Every structure is written in structure tokens, then in C-alpha cells.
């Protein structure tokens, strides 16, 4: 009798697992994790570019949008990308564009920037933006480039040439950059290792190699202060999905691993390098109007930081099931 009950339990457990392992089930889990906080991430990750698009959207009513028109050659008009700099925490600043982020961490011995946006915008947004907020771009000691795409690495050469900034990338993404035949590329410099501690003055950042978006995407943990109160920020280095199963499965494993790191560390802030995904398009204008004593909208707590990564993981699981 005990053996029969055990078999029944095992069969029912397996059936429940299979019921939860469908595209619709993973999309539902992602939607629940997104709540009202990460709807833009949910829509992009579950229904945007990537694998299995038709299958993932089946039965949801989501429609595929028209293909984007090709961008004309040359830099886009400044009015389409310029964004004002914003002081986000005591030691953290935003110097990005309307769609792409540069996060600058001010330490006791200089500045670390996370990503460098495009070559056409870095001088206006980063160099001039720092001067607007009382920082000296000549003090940018390190640029940690999350991954080898020109919206994140394009400005790195400018920082190298003008300020002697040391550029940090994973070896795998340096290799990707070495093969690129167009655009501005930084000179190969520091190769990041998984779990590496980068210390500048009174601040230590921890770098994790989280492949999937690119072969060597870097995600980062770093401390910030809000009116003197310490917090811990986690930056997920690459959101979008590639079209093939192998790289999406790698992405899923990276998201799961980084979730464990974020949970153990107790990070209560989640950031990305695109202003759509981490609510920066909402949060930055709020900070511009913030009054003393009011909460900082970027401080969401550990549970919501994990929800962000859950959305990324569950959407990727749904999408990979659509790959033939």
C-alpha cells in the first residue's frame, strides 16, 4: 500500500510539474512577478524580439508589431536622444540618453562608470553631464562595459583617449569586439573575471559573468547611499534574448544564478542599462521633483529586485519553448 501511495504521489507531482512547464504557465508566472512595477520589461521580454515569438504569444492576444524602419546613416538628431543628467543617490548619477543608461559611481578616489553609450553621445551626455552636476570627467578611472554592443561600448574609446579611463570587459566580449569591423572600439584593456572585486577608494563593486545576452555579459553589485543610509544595487547586464535555443538556455541559467546572488546579498535596488526596463523613464523625473524626506523610487526592496529577474527568467523559458 505504501508503495502504491508513493507511486501515486510521484505521478501527481510529475503531472503538476508538466502543467507548470508550458509557455502559458511561464508567461503567467512572469506577469505575476512583473505586477505594476515591471510591465515594460514583461512586454519586451515575453513578446519582443527573440525566439519562439508566435508560440509565446499564442492565446494572449498580443500582436507582432511592424518591423522597425532602417535608421539613416550618421548620428541621429540630438533632440531624439538627449537626456538631462540626474543625481540618483548620494554617490550614484545617471548620465545616459533617453533610452540608454550610464551609471556613474563617485568614490573617494575617482569615478566608475557602468557602460559608455554611443560614440556620438558620450561627450555630450557623460563628459558635459558630469560638469553640469559638479563632477570632473577627468576623474573617470574605470568604465565597466556590461556587454559588447555599440549602445554600451561605443563611448569607451572617447573615455580612454581623453581621460585615460581603464575599460573593463569580459574576455569573451572583448573577443566579440575584436571581430567587429565597424564603429568605434576601445583598445583592449582589463579582462573581468567572475566574482571579481573592483575597488576604487571607499567603494567596492563585484562583477559577475552572466552570459546569454552576449557571450560574456557582466552584471554588477555595488553599494550606494541615500541621504547617508546604505543600500545595495544590482545591475542586470543584458536584457534582450537571442534567436537560438542554446543562448536563451544560457541566459536562463545566468538569470537563475544572479537571482541567487542578489537574494543572498540582499540587494534592494535593481538597475539595467536601458531606461525602459528598470523604470528609469518613470523614476528619473520623480527624482527631479523629489522633496527632502520622501522615498527614493529606485529603492524597491529585495523581493521586487528578485521579481525583476523572475520576469526575465520566466519569459525566456516561455520563449525557448517556441524554438523548433
N, C-alpha and C positions, 0 to 999 in steps of 0.2 A: 504493500500500500504506500509506504514512504517513497519507494522508487517511482511509482506511478504519479504521485503528487509532485515529486521533483521534476519529472519529465513534463508534466502539465505546466508547471511554473516556468520552466525553461522555454517551452514553446510559446507561452503567452508573452514572456519577456521579449523573445525574438520578434514576435509579431508586432509588439508595441514599438520596438526599435525600427522595424521596417516602415511602419506607418509614419514615423517621425523623420524618415530619411527619404523625403521626396522634395522636389523643387518647391511645391506649395508650402510644405511644412517649414522649410528653411526660410522662405520669404516671410512667412508669418512670424517666425522667431526674430528675424531681422526687424520687421515692422514693430514688434513689441519692444525690442531693445531701443529702437530709434525714438519712440514716443514723440513728444513735441520738440525734442532737442536736436535731433539729427536727421530731419526729414530730407534735407538736400543730399546728405550722404546716402541715405536709403534709396532715393530715387536714382541717383547716379550709379551706385554700386550694383543695385539689383536690375536696373533697366537700361543703363547706359552702355557705352562701348564695351566689348568683351565677348566671351564665348557664350554659346547656348542662349542667345538673346531671345529667340522666338519661344523656346521651350520655357524659359524662366518667366516670361510674361504671359504664358498661356492661361486663360481663365481669369486674368486680373483686370482686364480692360485697359491695360497700358498700351500705348501705341508707339510705334517707332517713328521718331521724328525725321524730317528731311535731312539729307546729307548736307553738311556744312559747306558753304561756298569756299573755294580756294582763296587763301589770303594773297593779295597782290604783293609783289616783291618789295623789299625795303621795310624799314621800321613803320609800324602803324602810327597814326596820328596821336600825339601826346594826349589829346582830350579823351581818347578811348581807353587809356590805361593808367593815367597818373592818379595816385592816391596820396593824401597828406600823411606825414609821419605821426605816430601816436605813442605816447608813453603808456605802457600797459601795466607794468609793475614797477616797484622801486628800481629794479635793475634790469628790466626787460622792455624792449622797444620794438615797435613794428615799423619797418622801412620798406614795405613791399609795394606792389602795384594793386590795382583794383581786384585782380584775380589771383595773384601770386604773392607769397609771403617771404619776407626776410625778417627773421627774428634776431635781434641783437642783444647780447647779454653783456652788461657793463660790469667789469670786475675791478678789483683794486689795482690791477696791473695792466689793464687794457680791455679790449672788446673782442668777443667771439660772435661771429655772425653764423646763423644757420641758413644756408642757401644764399644765392647771389643774383637771382632773377636773370633777366636777359642782358646781353651786352649793350643794347640800345637804351636801357633804362637805369642801369646800375649807378651811373654818375648822378643822375637827377634824383633818384629815389633814395639811394643809400648815402652817397657822399654829401649831397646837398641836404638831404633829410636830416642827417646827423648834425650838421651845422645849425639847422633850424632849431634843434632841441638841445643845443649846447654841448654836443659831443664832437670830438675830433676824429674824423675818419682815418687819420694817420695812426690812430691807436688800435686799428683793427689788426690784431695779432694772428687770429685764426679764422678761416672760413671753412665750416664743415658743410660739405655738399652732400645732401641726402642721396642724390642719385644722378646718373649721367643722362639728363635731358636738358636741352638748352634753356628751358624756363627756370632751371635751378642752378646750372653751372655756367651759363653764358657770361655772367658778370665777373667770374672768378679771375680771369686774366687781367681785367682792369685793376682789381684789388692787388694782385701780385705786382703789376708793373708800377702802380702809383704809390703803394704803401708798404710793399714788401710783405704782404699778408701771406702766411703759410696756409696752403689749401689741403684739406683733409678729405679723402675719399676712400672707399673700399678698394682693394686691389682689383676685384672683378669689374668694378665700374670705371676704374682708371683704364682697364683694358678696353672697355666699350668706347671710352672717349678717345683712346689712341687710334681706333679704327674709323672714327668719324672724319669725313672728308670735307665738310663744310662748317661754316660758323666759327665763332671764337672759342678757342680751347685754352685752358690754363696749362702751364708747364707741370708735368708730373711731379708730385711733391710727397706729402705724408700719406702713407698707406694705413688706414684704420684696421684694427683687429677687433674681433668680437669681445665685448666686455671691457674694452679699453677705457681707462680713466684719463681724461684730458683736464689738467689743472692749470688755471691761469689766475694768479693772485689768490683771492679768497674763495674762488668758485671752482668746483669740480663737476665736469659733465661725464656721463657714462654712455658710451657708444655701443650699439648692438647691431650686428649684421642681420638684416631681416629680408632675405631675398624673396623675389616674387614679382614685384613691380618692375625691378631691374635685377640683374644677377647679384648685385651687392648693395642693395638699398640699406641706408643707415637710419635707424630710429634711435632717439636720444632721450635720456633722462637728465634733468638739470634743476637746480634749486632756484627759486625766486622768493622775493619778499613783497608783501602787500602792506604798506604802512608799518613796516618793521616785523610783521608776522610771517614766519617762514612757510613756504608751500613747495610742492614738488610738481614739476611739469613733465609730461611725457609727450614727445613729438613722434607721431607715426609717419615714417619717411616717404611712403608711396601708396597712394590710394587705388589708382586705376588697375584694371585687370587686363592681362594679355589674352590673345585669342586661343591659345592652346592649353590643353588639359595639364600638361606637365608643370607649366609655370604657375597656373592657378592653384594646383595642389601644393606647390611650394609656398605660394602666398598664404594659403590656409594654415599650413604648419607654422609659418612665421607669425601670423596673427595670433595663433593659439599660444605660441611661446612668449610673445611680447605681452600678451594678456597676463600670463603668469608672473612676468617680471613686474608689470605695473601693479598687480594686486599685492605682491609681496612688498614692494617698495612703498605702497600707499599713496601713489601719485593722485593728486586731486585736481589736476588740470590736464586737459587733452588738447593738443595742437596738431595742425598739419601745415603743409606749405602751400595750400590753396585756400583762399578765403571763403569759399562756399562750404567746405566740409566741416570746419570746426566752429561755425557760427561767427567767424570774424566779420562778415558783412553786417551782422547784427550787433556784435559786441563792440567793435571799434567806435561806431557812432555813439553808443551808450557811454563808453568811457570818456568821450569828448565832452559829455554833459554831466559826468559823474560829480556828485556833491560829496564833501567830506562825511565820512561815516557810512556811506552807502556801500552795498556789497559790490565786489568786482565780478562781472558776469562770467569771466573765464574760470572762476573757482567753482567747479561743479561737483566735487567730491569723487571718491574712488569708484563708487558704484556706477556713476554716469561715465566716467572715463572708460571703465570696462564695457559699458553698453556700446560706446562708440566702436570699440574693437570687435564686439559681438556682431554689430551690423556688418562690418567689413567681412568678417569670417562667414556669417550665415549667407549673405548674398553670394559670396564666392562659391560656397557649397552648392547653392541653387543653380548658379550659372554653369558650373563644371559638369553638372548632370546633363546639360543640354549638348555637350560636345560628343559628336559621334565617334 
